[in-house]
Amino acid sequence: MSESFYVVAATSELEEGGQMYIDLEGEEILLVRHQGEFHAIAYLCSHAEFGLEGGSLHNNCITCPYHGAEFCLKTGEARSAPAWEPIRVYPVKVENDTIAVSKVPLQQP
């Protein structure tokens, strides 16, 4: 794994639909397994800065469990009100049974 990636979990630790909070040196990240893929997104919703953990997953999106804002797991795009700003998405690498995440986001919201 590259130096910019941090090993955060084994693939066996996150079942389908599973979510895991990660703190990478101050970057709060939510690791999600959805439709067989691993996604790393900002832990906090861009609407009211509540945690997205526990939000429902569907069609490559997560819905904030507090106010219903929906975000794309792949791009971070806000798909529904009350959120209008995107959230950060972080690169994920899977090698064998190891999941690694970069703390440098793919894009800045």
C-alpha positions in Angstrom: 0.0 0.0 0.0 1.1 3.5 -0.7 2.3 5.8 2.1 -0.8 8.0 1.6 -3.1 5.1 2.4 -3.9 3.8 5.9 -5.0 0.3 6.6 -8.3 0.6 8.4 -10.0 -2.8 8.4 -10.2 -6.3 7.0 -12.9 -6.9 4.4 -14.4 -9.5 6.7 -15.0 -6.8 9.4 -17.6 -5.0 7.2 -20.6 -7.1 6.0 -22.8 -5.9 3.1 -24.6 -2.8 4.3 -22.1 -2.3 7.1 -20.8 1.1 8.2 -17.7 1.9 10.2 -16.5 5.2 11.7 -12.8 5.9 11.2 -10.7 8.8 12.5 -7.6 9.3 10.3 -5.5 11.9 12.0 -8.5 14.2 12.5 -10.3 13.3 9.3 -13.6 11.8 10.3 -14.6 9.2 7.7 -17.4 6.7 7.3 -16.4 3.5 5.6 -19.4 1.8 3.9 -19.9 -1.5 2.1 -22.7 -1.2 -0.4 -23.5 -3.5 -3.4 -20.1 -5.3 -2.9 -18.0 -2.1 -3.0 -16.3 -0.2 -0.3 -16.8 3.6 -0.1 -15.2 6.1 2.2 -17.1 9.4 2.7 -17.1 12.3 5.1 -18.6 11.2 8.4 -20.6 14.4 8.8 -23.6 15.5 6.8 -23.0 18.9 5.0 -26.4 20.1 6.1 -26.2 20.2 9.9 -23.0 18.3 10.6 -24.6 15.3 12.2 -23.0 11.9 11.7 -24.2 9.9 8.6 -23.5 6.6 10.4 -26.7 4.5 10.5 -28.1 6.1 7.4 -30.0 3.9 5.0 -28.1 2.8 1.8 -29.8 2.5 -1.6 -28.9 3.0 -5.2 -25.2 4.0 -4.4 -26.5 6.7 -1.9 -26.7 7.1 1.8 -29.5 9.0 3.5 -28.8 11.1 6.6 -30.6 9.4 9.5 -31.4 12.8 11.1 -32.9 15.1 8.3 -33.1 12.8 5.3 -30.5 14.5 3.1 -29.2 12.0 0.5 -25.6 11.8 -0.8 -24.0 9.8 -3.6 -21.4 7.3 -2.2 -19.3 7.6 -5.4 -19.2 11.4 -5.9 -20.4 12.9 -2.6 -23.1 14.9 -4.5 -26.0 16.1 -2.5 -29.1 14.5 -4.1 -31.9 15.8 -2.0 -32.8 18.6 0.4 -32.1 19.8 3.0 -28.5 19.4 1.9 -27.2 21.3 -1.1 -23.4 21.0 -0.6 -21.6 17.8 -1.4 -19.6 15.7 1.1 -16.0 14.6 0.7 -15.2 11.2 -0.9 -11.9 9.4 -0.1 -10.0 6.9 -2.2 -10.2 3.3 -1.1 -7.9 0.4 -2.0 -8.7 -3.2 -1.3 -5.9 -5.8 -1.5 -6.7 -9.3 -0.5 -8.5 -9.0 2.9 -7.2 -5.4 3.6 -9.1 -2.1 3.2 -7.0 1.0 3.1 -8.2 4.6 2.9 -6.5 7.8 2.0 -7.1 10.9 4.2 -6.8 13.1 1.1 -10.2 13.4 -0.5 -10.9 12.9 -4.2 -12.5 16.4 -4.3 -13.1 19.2 -2.0 -16.8 20.2 -1.5 
